[in-house]
Amino acid sequence: MLLGPAAPDSSADGHVDDAVQGVRHDTFTVDFHLADSPGTVFGAFADTPVRRRWFKLPGRQVSYDHDFTVNGGETASSVFTVAGAAPERLAYSSRYLDIVSGSRIVYTYTARVDDLPRWVSLVTVELRPEADGTRLRWTEQAAFLTPSASPDDDLPHLRGATRLRLNGLAAALRPT
């Protein structure tokens, strides 16, 4: 049996309810070179104290928990303040779906701002050995559920935040 396209939900007067925003889907990939071995880079994801050095939400940290196992995950929350604006409550919650030691991590996460789910993502992190370190490939498939005031900036913001986080990863791997 073939199904045709779904009909829009209509109210009694025949008008489509446009109060609910559509979900926008975007995908991006970031390739990043690290001078360390894949095992060392993988360890920076798995080892909670090392991960805390590079994975942080902006603002004042309120809570953090990390369980690096399949079906485990990570939760973090913070309060972000900017002069002249109301503080934002940020929350992150993830679940690890696939972990292959030294080579691959697949997980989902939800990002919330002031208790609204802004986006959910599926992330695949692949680690490949290179002669002088590791090639990390980060592929993220995002579903933007609640657009910001500037929806065209949502994907560039997410991609930029990912690059900043990976710069933090590289810094966390340097000897202290």
MINUGU-50430 format. One line per field, with one value per residue: residue in one letter; residue number from 1; x, y, z of N, C-alpha, C in turn. Coordinates in steps of 0.1 Angstrom, whole numbers. Example, Ala and Ser with C-alpha at 12.3 -4.5 7.8 and 13.67 -1.06 7.14 Angstrom:
2
mimi a|s
nuse 1|2
nu 132|128
nv -57|-22
nw 78|71
cau 123|137
cav -45|-11
caw 78|71
cu 132|129
cv -33|0
cw 78|79
END
This chain:
176
mimi m|l|l|g|p|a|a|p|d|s|s|a|d|g|h|v|d|d|a|v|q|g|v|r|h|d|t|f|t|v|d|f|h|l|a|d|s|p|g|t|v|f|g|a|f|a|d|t|p|v|r|r|r|w|f|k|l|p|g|r|q|v|s|y|d|h|d|f|t|v|n|g|g|e|t|a|s|s|v|f|t|v|a|g|a|a|p|e|r|l|a|y|s|s|r|y|l|d|i|v|s|g|s|r|i|v|y|t|y|t|a|r|v|d|d|l|p|r|w|v|s|l|v|t|v|e|l|r|p|e|a|d|g|t|r|l|r|w|t|e|q|a|a|f|l|t|p|s|a|s|p|d|d|d|l|p|h|l|r|g|a|t|r|l|r|l|n|g|l|a|a|a|l|r|p|t
nuse 1|2|3|4|5|6|7|8|9|10|11|12|13|14|15|16|17|18|19|20|21|22|23|24|25|26|27|28|29|30|31|32|33|34|35|36|37|38|39|40|41|42|43|44|45|46|47|48|49|50|51|52|53|54|55|56|57|58|59|60|61|62|63|64|65|66|67|68|69|70|71|72|73|74|75|76|77|78|79|80|81|82|83|84|85|86|87|88|89|90|91|92|93|94|95|96|97|98|99|100|101|102|103|104|105|106|107|108|109|110|111|112|113|114|115|116|117|118|119|120|121|122|123|124|125|126|127|128|129|130|131|132|133|134|135|136|137|138|139|140|141|142|143|144|145|146|147|148|149|150|151|152|153|154|155|156|157|158|159|160|161|162|163|164|165|166|167|168|169|170|171|172|173|174|175|176
nu 8|6|13|1|11|9|-20|-24|-31|-62|-83|-118|-127|-114|-89|-53|-35|-11|3|22|56|75|98|132|157|192|225|259|295|325|359|388|421|442|471|476|473|447|437|444|429|403|403|400|373|362|373|361|372|390|374|357|374|372|346|320|292|282|285|277|284|261|253|266|270|284|284|301|292|276|242|245|251|253|248|243|241|236|238|235|245|242|251|224|204|180|189|198|187|205|205|217|215|225|227|246|249|265|297|329|359|386|379|352|323|289|262|232|217|200|194|185|170|160|141|129|130|155|170|176|200|219|250|280|312|342|373|404|436|465|496|508|492|458|428|399|366|336|303|272|237|211|179|161|140|128|130|156|156|168|166|181|206|210|221|248|256|256|275|298|300|307|332|346|344|359|384|389|391|415|432|429|442|469|500|498
nv -12|22|53|86|121|135|151|185|195|207|233|237|257|253|264|262|255|276|282|266|263|251|224|228|212|206|198|195|192|191|190|183|186|170|168|146|110|88|73|89|112|101|94|119|124|103|104|118|141|152|158|177|199|209|207|227|246|279|306|306|277|253|226|193|161|129|100|79|56|32|40|55|89|125|153|188|220|256|291|318|351|383|417|440|422|397|369|337|304|276|243|210|177|145|113|84|64|47|34|31|21|43|51|58|77|79|99|113|145|171|205|230|262|283|264|256|234|239|228|194|169|146|132|123|113|107|92|92|78|97|105|124|126|128|127|142|139|155|151|165|163|183|191|219|230|251|282|307|343|352|332|324|325|304|278|286|296|272|256|272|272|245|244|261|245|223|235|240|213|206|223|212|188|196|196|205
nw 0|-9|5|3|4|37|49|58|92|100|113|124|108|84|81|82|111|120|142|154|150|121|120|114|96|97|86|94|90|106|102|119|130|153|173|188|195|182|204|226|221|221|248|260|256|271|297|325|342|323|302|313|313|287|277|283|292|283|307|342|358|369|373|366|351|341|323|306|289|267|264|286|295|294|314|318|332|332|340|321|317|304|302|307|298|304|325|310|313|307|294|289|276|271|253|250|221|206|211|201|211|208|182|174|183|190|196|209|216|235|235|257|263|288|296|272|245|223|202|189|184|164|168|153|160|146|147|132|125|117|102|117|140|148|128|134|128|129|127|126|129|130|145|145|168|183|171|173|179|156|133|110|119|136|128|119|144|160|146|148|177|180|167|185|208|200|197|224|232|219|234|260|257|256|275|309
cau 0|14|6|4|16|0|-27|-22|-42|-71|-93|-131|-130|-106|-75|-42|-30|3|9|34|67|80|111|142|168|204|236|272|306|338|371|397|434|448|485|476|469|433|434|445|418|392|403|395|359|358|377|353|379|396|362|352|383|369|332|314|282|286|279|280|280|252|254|273|271|288|285|306|289|264|230|248|251|259|239|249|232|243|230|243|241|248|246|212|195|176|197|192|190|209|206|222|213|228|227|255|243|275|311|340|371|396|376|339|313|277|253|221|216|190|198|173|172|148|132|124|140|158|173|181|210|226|264|289|326|351|388|412|450|473|511|512|482|444|418|386|354|324|291|260|224|203|166|158|126|124|140|159|150|174|167|191|219|210|231|261|260|259|287|308|302|313|346|352|346|371|396|390|396|430|439|428|452|482|504|496
cav 0|34|64|99|130|138|163|194|195|219|235|235|266|250|271|254|261|279|287|257|264|239|219|229|202|209|189|200|184|198|182|189|179|170|163|134|98|86|68|100|120|93|95|132|123|93|107|130|153|158|163|190|210|214|207|235|255|293|311|300|263|249|212|185|147|123|85|75|42|31|43|65|102|137|164|200|232|268|303|327|365|394|430|445|412|387|356|325|291|266|229|200|164|136|98|77|53|38|38|21|27|49|54|64|80|84|102|123|155|181|218|238|275|287|252|253|226|247|218|181|166|133|136|112|117|97|95|84|81|103|104|134|127|123|135|141|143|157|153|168|164|190|195|231|229|264|291|319|356|353|317|322|324|292|268|291|296|258|252|280|267|232|247|266|234|215|242|236|199|206|229|203|178|201|194|217
caw 0|-10|12|-3|14|48|48|70|102|98|123|119|97|72|81|88|123|118|155|157|140|115|124|104|98|91|89|91|93|109|102|129|132|166|173|196|189|184|218|236|218|226|262|263|256|280|311|329|345|311|294|320|309|274|275|292|287|287|319|355|358|380|375|356|354|329|323|293|285|258|271|296|289|301|316|323|332|336|339|312|319|296|308|300|294|315|325|304|319|296|298|279|280|260|255|241|214|201|215|197|217|200|168|171|194|184|206|207|227|235|241|261|268|296|296|259|237|211|191|192|174|164|165|151|161|140|149|122|127|106|105|128|150|145|121|140|119|137|118|134|122|140|142|153|173|187|165|181|173|143|129|100|126|145|123|120|158|164|139|155|190|179|165|197|217|195|201|238|232|216|246|271|254|258|289|318
cu 9|6|10|8|5|-7|-24|-34|-49|-80|-107|-134|-122|-93|-65|-37|-15|10|21|44|71|94|121|153|180|215|249|283|318|349|382|409|438|462|486|471|454|429|434|433|405|391|398|380|354|361|370|361|386|385|357|361|379|354|325|303|287|279|284|275|272|253|261|273|275|290|288|304|277|251|232|247|257|248|247|239|241|233|240|237|249|242|234|202|191|186|190|197|193|209|209|220|216|227|236|248|253|289|320|353|382|392|363|331|301|267|242|222|204|195|186|178|159|137|126|134|142|162|177|190|215|240|272|303|334|365|396|427|456|487|514|501|469|436|405|376|342|313|279|248|215|189|163|143|120|134|143|153|156|176|178|205|220|221|245|266|264|272|299|311|309|328|353|354|357|384|399|395|411|437|439|439|467|487|502|508
cv 12|45|77|108|133|151|172|193|208|220|235|245|264|257|262|262|263|284|278|259|251|236|221|219|207|199|197|191|193|188|189|180|181|163|150|122|96|81|79|109|114|95|108|133|114|97|120|142|160|165|176|201|216|214|215|243|269|297|304|286|260|234|205|170|140|108|81|60|43|31|52|79|113|147|176|211|244|280|313|341|374|407|435|435|403|375|345|313|281|252|220|186|154|121|92|65|42|43|27|27|31|53|61|66|85|87|112|133|165|193|226|252|279|276|249|245|234|238|205|177|151|136|123|118|105|101|86|88|87|102|113|136|121|133|132|146|143|160|154|170|170|192|207|231|243|274|302|332|358|338|314|321|311|282|274|292|282|254|259|275|253|235|252|254|225|222|240|222|199|212|220|191|182|198|207|221
cw 0|-3|5|8|25|46|60|79|100|110|116|108|85|71|88|100|121|131|159|146|134|121|112|107|90|95|86|96|96|110|110|131|146|166|181|189|191|198|228|234|223|241|267|263|268|295|315|334|333|303|300|316|295|270|286|285|291|300|332|356|371|383|363|361|341|332|309|290|275|267|283|289|298|303|322|323|337|335|332|313|310|301|299|295|305|314|317|311|308|302|286|284|269|264|245|235|210|205|210|201|207|186|166|183|187|196|202|219|225|242|244|266|275|295|283|251|224|199|197|181|176|160|163|151|156|142|140|124|115|111|116|138|146|137|128|130|128|127|128|126|132|135|151|156|176|181|174|174|159|138|119|107|135|140|124|135|163|158|146|169|190|176|177|207|213|198|216|240|230|228|257|269|256|273|297|325
END
